[in-house]
């Protein structure tokens, strides 16, 4: 029996191209599944998205523009505000050695709802950030959409200088919290609070004098989260990665930190600095058999999945390795209760810059450092300016917690190693299925693709990673810069430097036209309704809804006789040439085996793979056809449930003693490479051809070779009439040659074909 792989190769689907062959069938039009907004020719650079489902609008922050889009159809009547950087700033940016196209422009990095009618926006301004208010009222098509020029102000400490620097911000209660660099070179990184309703504007930031507060940080995400039912305890949790120095060692570590919303700084020490700032390490690692863990230290993105308890969302984090040995990514899941427990635990202590952090065992002052001032707990402490000096001094030199935060399951719920991409973005949707509730992850990569993944917990509490789809969203493999998910629209909005794409969360029709294929896909969005694989709706009263996400076992779900139908095709191959037998399973978890039944035999045997016969993700490639390769090929899929079924049955027939350039066969060794037009055709060219075309017969193969070599007139090629005329000329020439050979006494079998 074939071994079951924990990480099957996902089926890649290009959403950008108009036509796509799914499962070896006829090409399907995929543009109905995705709406694209490409913007100007120099690229959109869609860094920032603001989705307002209540008001039915989507704002896109791009290069020199802010777009107002329709969430239902991105291409429908977009409106825009032009906000370029001043010309003198662009010239100064170029003189500083920055790229004119990729850096010296106004890249919009901040978009937040300020109130019901205004949005606060900030851009990099060619390394001179600025901010302003945008007024949006009325309907999207004909309402007010304008920048208030009188509100333009400096964006320093609100927006990064560098458009490509990781950055985070959140606006709550009219205060803007931002993690960014405060200087042109990006060295001084800080977490700040600005704006605020007048007259209570309390600008505050992290302490710059102590590098172990925040050191060369790259900020990822920030979220307001209530800790208790007392609003005085409300905090801002933010996530970042930073450079950590332990003695002579320098490494990158991921952190979760928090500050109190009502922090206004200290009275005599830490004036206009956070007095409640604490941080802890965020660990994402795979335990090793010898006690040595494989760490994913570089945090890339954070997503908070809400629960019924607003104080306890589930925290999803995407991490990558900092190792030079191998490239890998992982997703770890954390509980807010575990994060709070670490902040309520022991502090770390460091004697000097060359010493390591150890557990602090001395006396802890009152009130406990890091707690928020509250009249409920102590009427004498109304604000952070009322903190005793020893509390402020303790926070200044003990910002790090001794214990680390570990994932819920003790290890990642999803990993990707030994692949040519890394994970960069994540959003998560909670989906109710027939056999329970599942969290579906949509993961963006630096190669421009989206992975749709579900992690399934089995009865023994082990987790199984299931890749449902891998979508190549954009034609150019540019990194995914932003992802927003609309639960109301059931859509995913994906941004990169190429543009903005809208993709449906559920694409059930891709899983075939049989109950078994729908069940084996294990997609919580989809179920078999008796006729087709369609969107599963828990409240639906439709009967015969069949779905098995946990096990994906069609033997217990499907009994339709139509599911046993097998696609059958006949293919022709040229001896000594290459051919391709296509077979793409609908299920991502299928293990494929190929069998052949040779002419005259009643038994089938497994196809032997070697350098000549290669198994690929899309089918079987035979690089050089031998006479023994003729027969009936069966593509058999086996799932992890040991359910096996034949996907396709292909009859391969050989055209012997012929080659494609029309020259007679000279009896050379069949291993000799076939030549087309006198030029050697290497095996990898055959491979590329069969991977990019779908060959149904020898005639189609020959036609494709001729069509790509034919001369072109005015960019349109030879018309159908001329093509027919050429074919008639060839037939006439062959008939004349045939009659001439007969007059010379040659037999018909000796004539060239």
N, C-alpha and C positions, 0 to 999 in steps of 0.2 A: 504494500500500500504506500502511496506517496506520502512524504512527510508534510505536515502542516506547518506553514511558515507563519510566524507571528506578525510579520510585516510584509504582506503581499504588495507587489508593485501596483500602484493605483493606475486606473485608466485615465489618461489625460484627454481632456476635452477642450478644444479651442473655441471659445465663445466669440472671438473676434471675427473669425472667418465666417462667411455667409453660408457655406456648405460644409457639412461634416458627416462622415460616415460613422454611424453608430452600430457596433456589433456586426459589421460586415454586410449590413443591409444597404438600402438605397440611401444616398445623401439626404439629410434632412435640413430644413431651413432653421437655423438657430437664432436668427436675429429677432424672432418673436420672444426669445427668452432673455434678451439683454438689450438695454437701451444705452447708447453711448453718447457722451458729450465730450467732444475732442478739443473745442476751443480754438485758439489761434494756431497758425502753422508752426510757430517756434516752440510749441508745447504748452500744456496747461499748468503743470506743476501744482496739482491739487493737493496742497498740504493740509488744509483745514476744512472740516465739514461741520455745519450746525443744522441739525435736523429738528424741526419744530412740528411734531405730528398734530398738536392741538390746532395750530393755525394753518396746517397743510402747506408748509414751505420748506425749502432746502436751500441753505446758503453755502456757497463754495468760495473759500479763500484761495486764490491762485496768484499767479505772477501779474502784478500791476492791476488786477481786477478783482472785484467781488461780484459773484453771479448769484442771481435769484432764480431758482429752478423749480419746476413742477415735480414733486416726488413721484407722481404717477408716470411721467414721461419726461426724461431729462432733456430731450431735444425739442420739446414743445415750448416755443416762445420764450427763450431765456432772456432775462434782463440783466444788465450789468452796470456797475459803477467803475469808472476808470480812475485809478489811484496810482499813477506812476511816481517813482522817486524823482526829486528835483534834479535837473540836469547837472548842476554843479556837484551834487552829492555823487552822482553816477561817475563823473570824471574823477573825483577824488578817490572813489572806490577802485577805479581802474589803475590809477597811479600807485595805489597801495599794493598792486599785484594781484588783485582779485579778478575772477572770470567775469567778462562782460555779460555773458548770457546766463550763467548759472548762479551768480552771486550779486552782481551790481544791478539790482532791480528791487522793486518793493514786493517781497513775498509775504502774503497775508498769513500770519501765524496765530492770530487771536480772533475768535468770533464767539461772543457770549451774549445771551439775552440779558439786557439790563433791566428792562421792564416790558410791558406789553407792547410798547410802541418803538422802543429803541434797542439797538444792538451795539455793543462796544467792540471795536475792531482795532487791531494793531498790525503793522507790517514792519519788515526789516529795513525798508527805506535805504537800500544800498549801503548797509552797515551804519545806518543812522536811524534807528527805529523811531516810529511815531504812531500815535493812536488818535482815534476820533470816534464820534458817535454816528451811527447810521439810523435814519428814521425810516420805519416800515409801517405803513398803515393801509387799510383798505384791502381790496382784492389784489392777488398776485399780479394779474395781467395789467390792470390799469390804476392801481393804488399808488401811494407815495413810496418811492424807493430812492433815497438820496443821502449823500453824506453832508453832515452839518459842518461846513468849513470853519465856522467859528469855534468848534470844539477841538480842533487839531492841537495835540500837545506831544511832548516828548514821550517816547515809549521805552526809555531806559529803565531797566529793572522790571519791565512788564512784558517785554518781547525780546527775543534774542537778536544779536547783531548778525550772526551767521544763519542764513536760511536753512542750512542742513544740520544744524546742531540740535540734538534732542532737547525737548523743551516741554513744559507742562504749565497749565494755568486752569483755574476754576474761579468762577464769579458766583458768590453767594452773599445774600444780604447786602448787596451793592458794594461789597469789598472784593477786590481782585487779589487772589493768591497766585503767585507765579514762581516757578523755579527756572532760573536762567543765568546766563553770564552777564556781568555788569560792565564789561569792558570790551573793547574792540578785539583784543587777542583771545578772549574767551577763557582767561585764566581764573578770574574771580567769579566763582559760581556761588549763588546764594538763593535762598528761599525767602520771598518777600510778601508783604501785604501792602496794598495801596488802594486808591480811590476811597470809597466809603461815603456815607451820607454826611453832608456838612451839618453841624461843625465838628462831628466826631471822626475826623480823618486822622487815623493813627498809622502813620507810615512806620513799618517795622521790618527788620531783616535778621538773618543769622549773623552771628559774631564773626567778623573777618579776622580777628586777632588770633584765633585758635584754629589751626588747620585741621584738627581732628574733629571739629564740628562737621564741616563739609569740605572735602578736598577733591578738586578737579571732578566735580560731580556732573553726571548726565541725567537730567531729570526725566522721568517717564510718565508719571500720572499723579493727580491730586484729587481728593474726594472729601467732601464734608460728611462726617458720620457722627451721629449722636451716640454717646457712651451710656447715658442713663436717661431717665425721664426728666431730669433736671436740665433745662436749657443751658445753665451755666457750665455744664460738663461737655458741651458740644466741642468737637475737635476737627481739625483738618488733618487727615492722614495723607501722606505723600510718599511716593516710591521713586527711588533713584539708584544708580550705581555710582561708585566712586573709587578712587585710588586709595588703597590702604597700605600703610607702611608699618610693618612689624620688625623693628630692628633694621637690618639691611635688606629685608625682603620687601618687594613692591608687588602688589597684586590688586586685582579689581574685584570688588565685592558688591553684592546687591543689598539694599537697605530698605526698610520701612521706617518712617519717622512720623512724628505727630507734634502738633502745637495746639494750644487752646485758642478758640475763637476770641475769647475776651482778654487775651494777652495784650497789654499795652506797654510792655517793657518795664525795666527796673527804675527805681528812684535815683539811687546814687551809682549803681553799677548796672551794666547792660542797658543803658539808656537807649531807647528806640531799637533794642535787640530783644529777641525772643527770650523769655525767662522760663518757658515751659517746654523747650525743645528737647526731645529725646529721640534716639534712634536705636534700631536693632538690626541684626543681620538676618537676611532672608535666604534660607538654604533651599536649594533644589539639586538633589544628587541621587545617584543610583548606588545603593549599597553594594560593595564588592564582596566576593566570597572570602577574601583574605583580610577583611576589615578596612580596606582602602576604598573609599567612595570615589565615584566618577562625578565631579562637580560641574554644574552648568552655572557659572558665576555671573554672567553678564545679562542683566535684566533688559528686555527689549520692549515689553508692553504689559499692561495690566487691564483686566476687565473685572468689574464688580457685578456679579449676578444677584439681583435682589431676591430676598426671601420674604415670607410673611412678616417676619420681624425686621423692621427697617434698620435696627441697630446691628444686625448680624448678616450682612451680605456675604456671599461666597466669593473669595478672591482667586481669580485665575491669573497666572503669570506665565509669560513666555520668556525663556532663558536660552542663551547660547553659551558655548564653551569659549574660554579664553586660551585654551590649549593650542599649541602649535603642532601637536601630534595628530589630532583628528578634528574634523569639523562636525558639530552636532547641535541639535536644538531639543528643547524639552518644554513641556507644559506641566506646571505644578499647581495644585489647588490648596488653598489655605482657609482656615476658619478664623473669623474675627475674634472669637473667644480665645483662641490660642495666641493671637497677636496681643490682645489685652493682657493675657497672663504673663507674657514676657515683659511687658512694660510695668507690670506690678511686681516683678521679681527683682533679683539682686542687680546692682549696678556694676559696671566694669570700672577698674581703676588702673591708672598708668602713672608711674613715678616720673618718667622722663621720656624724651623722644626716642631713645634707643631701647626702651623696655617694652615688654609685651603687656597687653591688657590682661588683668587678673581680676578675680572677684573681689569687690569691695566688702570688707568685713568690719568697718568702723561704724560709728554712730551715725544714723540718718536723721537729719534735722526735721523739725515740724514747721509747717505742713510738708508732707512728703513731696520732694522735688519732682516737678512734672505734672502735679495735679493742678486743676484750674481753681482760681479763687471763687468762692461761693459763700454768700451770706448764710446759706442753709447749713453749711458745715461749721463755719466760724464767722460770727457777725463782725469780728474785728478786722477780717481780711476781705475788703470789698473789691479790690483790684490787685493786679500783680505788683503795683507800686507799694502795696502794704506788706509784701513778703519781707521777712527778716533777711538781713544781709547774708547770714550763713546759708539760707536756702538758695539765694541768687548765686553765691559763690560756689556752692556745691554743683548746681546745674552747669555752670560755666566750665568746670573741670571734669564733670562726669556725665557727658551727654549720651554715652553708649551703655546699653544694657548688656549684662554678662551673657545671658542665655540667647540662643538664636531661635528663630521661628522656623519650624519644620512643616512640610506638607501633611495634609490630612492622612493620606495613605502611606506616608513614610517614603514615598518615591514618586516619580513623575507619573501622570496618567497617560502621557503620550510622549514618545521620543522619535526623533529622526536623526540617524547618524549614517555616515557613509553615503550621503546624497550631495548633489551639486548645488544645494541652496540652503538657506537658513530661514527660520521663522522670524517674522518681524511684527506681526499684528495679530490681535485676537478679539473676536466678539463671540458671545455664547447665547444660545437660545434654549429655553426650557420647553420641551415638547412632551405632550401627553400621548402615549401610545396604548395599544390594546393590553400590553402586559406590564405597564408601569410608566414611570416618568423618566425621561432621559435628557441629558444636557448635550446639545449638538454644538460643537466648536467649529467656527470658521476661521481658519488661520491663513494670514497673508504671508507671502515669502518675498525674498529679495530678487526672485526671478520672475515676478509678475503673475504668479499663480495663487489660487485660493484652494486650500485643503478643507474639505468638509469631513469632520471626524466625530465619532461618537465613542465614548469610553463606557464599556458595559461591565457592571459588577456582577459576578456570578455568585452561586450559592455559597461557595467556599471563600467569599470575600476577595477573590483574585479579580483583577481587572483585565479586560480584553480590549485592545485598541482596534477599531474598525475604521478604515478609511473608506468613506462612502463615494467621494468623488475628488478629483483633482482638476480644477478648472483653470485653463490658461486664458486669463481674462483679456490681456492686451497682446497685440501682435508683436510689439517690441518688448522683450523681457526686462522691463524696468521695475525696480522695487516698489512694492505696495507701500504708499505713504499714509493712507488713512482708510478706515473702514467704519461705517455706521450701519446699524441694523434697525429696520422699522418693523416692529411687531405688528403694528396696525396694517401696514401695506404688505407684510410678508416679503420684504425686499431687502437686499443687501446693496449698499452703495460703496463702491471700491474706487479709490483715487490713487493715481500714480502721476509721474511726469508726463505720461502720454495722454491722460484724460480721466474722465469719470465714467464708471460703468454701473449699471443697475442690473442686478441678477436676482432671480427668484430664489427664495429659500428652498422650495420644493420643486423638483424636476422629475416627477414620478414616471412620466412617459418614457424616460431613457432606460428604464429597467425591463424593457421587453414587453411582449404581448402574452405572457404566460404567468400563471399563478406561482409556479416554482421560482421563476426568475425574480418576481416581485418580492417573494418571501426571502429568497437568498440574499437580496440586496441589503436587508436589515436596516432600512432607512426609516426612522420613526415618523417621518412625514407621510409615508406612503403605505398603502394597503391594497390588497386585491379585493375588488368589489363584485366579483363574479363575471365581469366583462373585461376590465382593464386594470392596470396599476394606476391608482389615482390618489389624490390627497386624502389622508385620514382625518376625519372630523369626529372627535369623541362624542359630540351630541347628536351625531347622525343616526337616524333610525333605519338606515339601509341594512339589509340582512346580508349574511355571508361575507362579512368583513374579515379577511384573513391576514394576520400579521403576527410575526414571531421575531421580535428584535433580539431577545436574550439568547436564543439558540439558533435562529435562522434555519429551522428544520421544516422543509416543505412536505416531508412524509406525513407529518401530523396535521398539516394545514390544507394541503391541496390534494384533491382527488379527481380533478377534471381530466378526462381522457385527452382533451386537446393539448394538454401540457406535454404529452409525450411525442408530439410532432417534431421531426428533425428536419432541418433545412438540408436540402440536397442540391449539389451543383456539379457540373462537369467542367473540367479545366483541361486545356491543351498546353503541353510544354514542348519546347524544342530541345532535342538531345544535345548535350554538352552546354546548354545555356542554363541560366538560373530561372527559378520560378518561386512563387510565394503562395502559400496556402494560409488564407486569413481565417482567424478564429479569435474573436474578442468576447470574453464572458461578460454578462451583465453584472454579475456579482464581483465585487472587489476582492473577496476572500477565496475565490476559486483557485485550485491548483490544476493546471492543464497537463494532460498526457495525450500523446498522439499514438494511434494504432494504424496498422496497414493490413489490408487483406489483399494478397496478391492474386492475379488471375489464375483460376483453376484450383485455388485453395479454399477450403471450407473454414479455416481458422484464421484468426487475426493475431498479429504479433506487434509488440511495442516497437515504435520507430527508434532506431539507435541514433543517438546524437553524437556528432563529431565535428571536425572543422568544416566538413562539406555540408552537413545537415545541422542547422542552427535553430534553436528555439528562441523566439523573441516574444515581447509582450503582446504583439499583435498577431502572431501566428508562427508558421514553420517556414523557414527560408532554406531552400535547396540550391546551393550555389552552382552546382554542375550536375545536370540530370543524367543519370545512367538508365539503361534499358530496364534494370531491375527496380527502378523507382515507380514504374507504372502500377496502378492498383487503386483500391478504394481506401481513402484515408478517413479516419474517424477522430474528431476532436472531442475528448471526454473531459468533463469538468468534475472535480471532486471537492466538496466543501468540507469544512472542519467537522461537520456532523456525520461524515462518511456517506453523505448522499451523493450519488454519482448519476450523471445524465450526459447523453451525447448531445453536443451543441450543433455540430454540422457534420455532414458526410460528403466528402469531395471525391469524385472519380477523376483521377489524373491519367490522361492519355498522352503518349509521346508521339511526336512527329519525327521519325527516324531519318537519318541520312539527309539532313537539310540544315542549312544555316540561313541567317537572315539577310545576307547581302545578295542572294540569288545565285551564288556561284556553286557549281557542282561539288558534292562531297568527294574528297580525294582519299578517303579511307584513313585519315590520321587517327591517332589515339583520341578517344572521346574526351580525355582529360585536357586536351589542348584547348586553350581559351578561344572562344568564338570571337571573330572580329566583325565589326560593323563598319562598312565603308573603308576598310583597310586600317582602322585604328584599333588598338587593343582595348577591350572593355574589361576593366578590372572588376574583381568581385564586389568591391565596396560600392561601385557605381550601380551594379545590379541591386545591391541591398537598398541603396537610397531610392531607386526607382520603385521597387516593390513596396517600400514603406510609404511612398507618397502617392501611389496610384492604386487603383483597384482593377486588376486584370481579370477579365472574365473569359477570354478566349485568345487563341493565337492571333486571330485577325486583329483584335483590339491592340495587342502588343505591337504588331508590325505597324499598324496605323499610327500609334503613338510615336514610334521611332521616326516614321516618315514626316509626320506633322511638325515635329520639333526641328527638323532639318530643312523644311521647305522654305523657299525664298518668300519674303514678305514685301508687299507693295503698299506704300503709304500707311504702313503700320497696321493694316487690316488683314494681311495674309491672302492666300489664294481662296477664291470663292468656291462655292459648292459646284458651280457649273464647270469651272476649269478643272477641279479635282476629278469630276466624273469623266471629263474629256481625256485627262491623263491616264485614268484607269483603262478607258477604252483603247487608247493607243498602245498601252502595255499588253492588253489581251490580244490585239491585232498582231503585234510584233511576235508574241509567243506562238500564235497560230502559224505565222509564216515560218518561224524557226522550226516548228514541229513538222510541217510539211517538207521542209528542206532536208531534215534528218531522215525522214521516212524514204525520200527519194534516194538517199545515200545508203540505205540499207540498215539503218540503226533500229534497234528494237525500242518499243515504247518505254520499257522499264529502264533503259539507259538514259532516257531524256532527262535533262535537268529540270528541277521543279522550282 
